[in-house]
Amino acid sequence: MTCLQCKKELSYIDHKNSMDILGVELCDKHFVQLRKLIHKNNTPVEAVQLYYGLKNAGVHPMLEWWDGKKSVDIAISRVKLNIEIDTEYSMITHEQAINDLEEAMHSFKNGFTTIRIPHVVIKYYLKETVNNILGIMEGLKANIKVI
Ligand SMILES: [Zn+2]
């Protein structure tokens, strides 16, 4: 059991705390840091899990990346991909839906692709989610080369 961020050996308590609350293995220092970030941005824990899942797959994602207008849950700058985690997918209102579409439009105009992933998908299919994002990245990379 080591910290995903700094590889420090974890005590039983640190490991349990971090796993219970965030679902990822972090030392006390990185746990506190991440909790601050989450608190500030209202980040879903699934975003944290996906972030580390992607890191583990060799991707360099950014958690809560500020795009100039809003904080994006996860951004992969190399391929200009923004990932938003939807936590209340079944209860989406029409106002929220049109806001999402408008945000997606602004991102596209700036050359960014935004995908929205329901949090339950990360909860139940983390590995598959990561694999799909890797595929999306490949597609985006190919498109960037064409341009
Ligand atoms: Zn650490």
py3Dmol code that shows the C-alpha trace and the ligand (Angstrom):
import py3Dmol

protein = """\
ATOM      1  CA  MET A   1       0.000   0.000   0.000  1.00  0.00           C
ATOM      2  CA  THR A   2       1.653   3.191  -1.216  1.00  0.00           C
ATOM      3  CA  CYS A   3       0.427   6.717  -1.960  1.00  0.00           C
ATOM      4  CA  LEU A   4      -0.639   7.065  -5.607  1.00  0.00           C
ATOM      5  CA  GLN A   5       0.853  10.544  -5.664  1.00  0.00           C
ATOM      6  CA  CYS A   6       4.217  10.238  -3.895  1.00  0.00           C
ATOM      7  CA  LYS A   7       4.650   6.443  -3.464  1.00  0.00           C
ATOM      8  CA  LYS A   8       5.067   6.854   0.288  1.00  0.00           C
ATOM      9  CA  GLU A   9       4.281   3.732   2.330  1.00  0.00           C
ATOM     10  CA  LEU A  10       0.810   4.035   3.893  1.00  0.00           C
ATOM     11  CA  SER A  11      -0.155   3.236   7.444  1.00  0.00           C
ATOM     12  CA  TYR A  12      -3.297   1.189   7.986  1.00  0.00           C
ATOM     13  CA  ILE A  13      -5.202   4.279   9.192  1.00  0.00           C
ATOM     14  CA  ASP A  14      -4.127   6.497   6.284  1.00  0.00           C
ATOM     15  CA  HIS A  15      -5.045   3.780   3.834  1.00  0.00           C
ATOM     16  CA  LYS A  16      -8.438   3.161   5.416  1.00  0.00           C
ATOM     17  CA  ASN A  17      -9.295   6.871   5.661  1.00  0.00           C
ATOM     18  CA  SER A  18      -8.384   7.579   2.089  1.00  0.00           C
ATOM     19  CA  MET A  19     -10.091   4.473   0.698  1.00  0.00           C
ATOM     20  CA  ASP A  20     -13.272   5.031   2.705  1.00  0.00           C
ATOM     21  CA  ILE A  21     -13.679   8.653   1.676  1.00  0.00           C
ATOM     22  CA  LEU A  22     -12.090   8.934  -1.763  1.00  0.00           C
ATOM     23  CA  GLY A  23     -11.717   5.339  -2.937  1.00  0.00           C
ATOM     24  CA  VAL A  24      -8.052   5.848  -3.801  1.00  0.00           C
ATOM     25  CA  GLU A  25      -4.815   5.219  -1.851  1.00  0.00           C
ATOM     26  CA  LEU A  26      -3.215   8.439  -0.621  1.00  0.00           C
ATOM     27  CA  CYS A  27      -0.913   9.452   2.228  1.00  0.00           C
ATOM     28  CA  ASP A  28      -2.240  11.895   4.839  1.00  0.00           C
ATOM     29  CA  LYS A  29      -0.566  14.882   3.165  1.00  0.00           C
ATOM     30  CA  HIS A  30      -2.012  14.209  -0.294  1.00  0.00           C
ATOM     31  CA  PHE A  31      -5.343  13.169   1.179  1.00  0.00           C
ATOM     32  CA  VAL A  32      -5.682  16.562   2.905  1.00  0.00           C
ATOM     33  CA  GLN A  33      -4.590  18.396  -0.261  1.00  0.00           C
ATOM     34  CA  LEU A  34      -7.095  16.569  -2.398  1.00  0.00           C
ATOM     35  CA  ARG A  35      -9.925  17.026   0.069  1.00  0.00           C
ATOM     36  CA  LYS A  36      -9.335  20.789  -0.014  1.00  0.00           C
ATOM     37  CA  LEU A  37      -9.518  20.796  -3.800  1.00  0.00           C
ATOM     38  CA  ILE A  38     -12.671  18.677  -3.754  1.00  0.00           C
ATOM     39  CA  HIS A  39     -14.297  20.877  -1.166  1.00  0.00           C
ATOM     40  CA  LYS A  40     -13.477  24.036  -3.109  1.00  0.00           C
ATOM     41  CA  ASN A  41     -14.788  22.757  -6.444  1.00  0.00           C
ATOM     42  CA  ASN A  42     -17.437  20.311  -5.306  1.00  0.00           C
ATOM     43  CA  THR A  43     -15.573  17.587  -7.205  1.00  0.00           C
ATOM     44  CA  PRO A  44     -17.278  14.184  -7.332  1.00  0.00           C
ATOM     45  CA  VAL A  45     -15.153  11.357  -5.844  1.00  0.00           C
ATOM     46  CA  GLU A  46     -15.565   9.508  -9.151  1.00  0.00           C
ATOM     47  CA  ALA A  47     -13.570  12.297 -10.822  1.00  0.00           C
ATOM     48  CA  VAL A  48     -10.728  11.552  -8.391  1.00  0.00           C
ATOM     49  CA  GLN A  49     -10.959   7.831  -9.135  1.00  0.00           C
ATOM     50  CA  LEU A  50     -10.980   8.422 -12.889  1.00  0.00           C
ATOM     51  CA  TYR A  51      -8.073  10.871 -12.560  1.00  0.00           C
ATOM     52  CA  TYR A  52      -5.912   8.225 -10.892  1.00  0.00           C
ATOM     53  CA  GLY A  53      -7.202   5.530 -13.256  1.00  0.00           C
ATOM     54  CA  LEU A  54      -6.006   7.624 -16.205  1.00  0.00           C
ATOM     55  CA  LYS A  55      -2.686   8.427 -14.531  1.00  0.00           C
ATOM     56  CA  ASN A  56      -2.190   4.740 -13.974  1.00  0.00           C
ATOM     57  CA  ALA A  57      -2.739   4.171 -17.709  1.00  0.00           C
ATOM     58  CA  GLY A  58       0.070   6.622 -18.535  1.00  0.00           C
ATOM     59  CA  VAL A  59      -2.137   9.641 -19.294  1.00  0.00           C
ATOM     60  CA  HIS A  60      -1.320  13.071 -17.857  1.00  0.00           C
ATOM     61  CA  PRO A  61      -4.704  14.375 -16.763  1.00  0.00           C
ATOM     62  CA  MET A  62      -5.378  17.522 -14.738  1.00  0.00           C
ATOM     63  CA  LEU A  63      -7.939  17.551 -11.974  1.00  0.00           C
ATOM     64  CA  GLU A  64     -10.151  20.649 -11.672  1.00  0.00           C
ATOM     65  CA  TRP A  65      -8.510  22.517 -14.502  1.00  0.00           C
ATOM     66  CA  TRP A  66      -9.534  26.173 -14.860  1.00  0.00           C
ATOM     67  CA  ASP A  67     -10.379  26.828 -18.519  1.00  0.00           C
ATOM     68  CA  GLY A  68     -10.795  30.583 -18.080  1.00  0.00           C
ATOM     69  CA  LYS A  69     -14.517  30.403 -17.409  1.00  0.00           C
ATOM     70  CA  LYS A  70     -15.088  27.373 -15.258  1.00  0.00           C
ATOM     71  CA  SER A  71     -13.330  24.496 -13.581  1.00  0.00           C
ATOM     72  CA  VAL A  72     -13.325  21.308 -15.643  1.00  0.00           C
ATOM     73  CA  ASP A  73     -13.439  18.056 -13.624  1.00  0.00           C
ATOM     74  CA  ILE A  74     -10.660  16.451 -15.672  1.00  0.00           C
ATOM     75  CA  ALA A  75      -8.767  17.901 -18.620  1.00  0.00           C
ATOM     76  CA  ILE A  76      -6.270  16.179 -20.911  1.00  0.00           C
ATOM     77  CA  SER A  77      -4.536  19.127 -22.531  1.00  0.00           C
ATOM     78  CA  ARG A  78      -2.463  17.190 -25.075  1.00  0.00           C
ATOM     79  CA  VAL A  79      -5.576  16.265 -27.020  1.00  0.00           C
ATOM     80  CA  LYS A  80      -7.733  19.153 -25.739  1.00  0.00           C
ATOM     81  CA  LEU A  81     -10.213  16.841 -24.088  1.00  0.00           C
ATOM     82  CA  ASN A  82     -12.418  17.951 -21.195  1.00  0.00           C
ATOM     83  CA  ILE A  83     -14.213  15.382 -19.093  1.00  0.00           C
ATOM     84  CA  GLU A  84     -17.134  16.309 -16.876  1.00  0.00           C
ATOM     85  CA  ILE A  85     -18.580  13.832 -14.420  1.00  0.00           C
ATOM     86  CA  ASP A  86     -22.358  13.979 -14.093  1.00  0.00           C
ATOM     87  CA  THR A  87     -23.565  13.039 -10.649  1.00  0.00           C
ATOM     88  CA  GLU A  88     -27.292  13.603 -11.063  1.00  0.00           C
ATOM     89  CA  TYR A  89     -27.795  12.254 -14.527  1.00  0.00           C
ATOM     90  CA  SER A  90     -31.352  11.042 -14.079  1.00  0.00           C
ATOM     91  CA  MET A  91     -32.477  14.313 -12.558  1.00  0.00           C
ATOM     92  CA  ILE A  92     -31.104  16.669 -15.186  1.00  0.00           C
ATOM     93  CA  THR A  93     -33.343  19.700 -15.754  1.00  0.00           C
ATOM     94  CA  HIS A  94     -33.891  21.379 -19.094  1.00  0.00           C
ATOM     95  CA  GLU A  95     -31.991  24.454 -17.819  1.00  0.00           C
ATOM     96  CA  GLN A  96     -29.019  22.280 -16.938  1.00  0.00           C
ATOM     97  CA  ALA A  97     -29.204  20.479 -20.265  1.00  0.00           C
ATOM     98  CA  ILE A  98     -29.127  23.689 -22.318  1.00  0.00           C
ATOM     99  CA  ASN A  99     -26.303  25.049 -20.140  1.00  0.00           C
ATOM    100  CA  ASP A 100     -24.326  21.864 -20.782  1.00  0.00           C
ATOM    101  CA  LEU A 101     -24.901  22.172 -24.512  1.00  0.00           C
ATOM    102  CA  GLU A 102     -23.841  25.811 -24.487  1.00  0.00           C
ATOM    103  CA  GLU A 103     -20.687  24.980 -22.531  1.00  0.00           C
ATOM    104  CA  ALA A 104     -19.905  22.198 -24.987  1.00  0.00           C
ATOM    105  CA  MET A 105     -20.352  24.673 -27.861  1.00  0.00           C
ATOM    106  CA  HIS A 106     -17.903  27.159 -26.278  1.00  0.00           C
ATOM    107  CA  SER A 107     -15.369  24.395 -25.688  1.00  0.00           C
ATOM    108  CA  PHE A 108     -15.635  23.208 -29.301  1.00  0.00           C
ATOM    109  CA  LYS A 109     -15.097  26.757 -30.523  1.00  0.00           C
ATOM    110  CA  ASN A 110     -11.874  26.819 -28.525  1.00  0.00           C
ATOM    111  CA  GLY A 111     -10.821  23.513 -30.035  1.00  0.00           C
ATOM    112  CA  PHE A 112     -11.750  21.444 -26.993  1.00  0.00           C
ATOM    113  CA  THR A 113     -13.920  18.367 -26.985  1.00  0.00           C
ATOM    114  CA  THR A 114     -16.095  17.863 -23.916  1.00  0.00           C
ATOM    115  CA  ILE A 115     -17.450  14.505 -22.921  1.00  0.00           C
ATOM    116  CA  ARG A 116     -19.816  13.954 -20.022  1.00  0.00           C
ATOM    117  CA  ILE A 117     -19.646  10.708 -18.100  1.00  0.00           C
ATOM    118  CA  PRO A 118     -22.279   9.603 -15.585  1.00  0.00           C
ATOM    119  CA  HIS A 119     -20.586   8.932 -12.241  1.00  0.00           C
ATOM    120  CA  VAL A 120     -22.084   5.416 -11.968  1.00  0.00           C
ATOM    121  CA  VAL A 121     -20.132   4.354 -15.045  1.00  0.00           C
ATOM    122  CA  ILE A 122     -16.879   5.159 -13.238  1.00  0.00           C
ATOM    123  CA  LYS A 123     -18.111   3.473 -10.098  1.00  0.00           C
ATOM    124  CA  TYR A 124     -18.931   0.193 -11.861  1.00  0.00           C
ATOM    125  CA  TYR A 125     -16.711   0.235 -14.969  1.00  0.00           C
ATOM    126  CA  LEU A 126     -13.565   2.206 -14.137  1.00  0.00           C
ATOM    127  CA  LYS A 127     -11.305   0.070 -16.316  1.00  0.00           C
ATOM    128  CA  GLU A 128     -13.668   0.185 -19.303  1.00  0.00           C
ATOM    129  CA  THR A 129     -14.124   3.935 -18.851  1.00  0.00           C
ATOM    130  CA  VAL A 130     -10.349   4.463 -18.904  1.00  0.00           C
ATOM    131  CA  ASN A 131     -10.042   2.252 -22.016  1.00  0.00           C
ATOM    132  CA  ASN A 132     -12.760   4.211 -23.793  1.00  0.00           C
ATOM    133  CA  ILE A 133     -11.080   7.504 -22.961  1.00  0.00           C
ATOM    134  CA  LEU A 134      -7.780   6.119 -24.298  1.00  0.00           C
ATOM    135  CA  GLY A 135      -9.643   5.337 -27.546  1.00  0.00           C
ATOM    136  CA  ILE A 136     -11.144   8.819 -27.661  1.00  0.00           C
ATOM    137  CA  MET A 137      -7.657  10.283 -27.150  1.00  0.00           C
ATOM    138  CA  GLU A 138      -6.323   8.224 -30.066  1.00  0.00           C
ATOM    139  CA  GLY A 139      -9.135   9.513 -32.266  1.00  0.00           C
ATOM    140  CA  LEU A 140      -8.490  13.096 -31.213  1.00  0.00           C
ATOM    141  CA  LYS A 141      -4.751  12.730 -31.820  1.00  0.00           C
ATOM    142  CA  ALA A 142      -5.432  11.441 -35.339  1.00  0.00           C
ATOM    143  CA  ASN A 143      -7.720  14.432 -35.998  1.00  0.00           C
ATOM    144  CA  ILE A 144      -5.115  16.896 -34.703  1.00  0.00           C
ATOM    145  CA  LYS A 145      -2.554  15.434 -37.142  1.00  0.00           C
ATOM    146  CA  VAL A 146      -4.975  15.843 -40.055  1.00  0.00           C
ATOM    147  CA  ILE A 147      -5.402  19.549 -39.268  1.00  0.00           C
TER     148      ILE A 147
END
"""
ligand_1 = """\
1
ZN
Zn 1.498 11.116 -0.885
"""
view = py3Dmol.view(width=600, height=400)
view.addModel(protein, "pdb")
view.setStyle({"model": 0}, {"cartoon": {"style": "trace"}})
view.addModel(ligand_1, "xyz")
view.setStyle({"model": 1}, {"stick": {}})
view.zoomTo()
view.show()
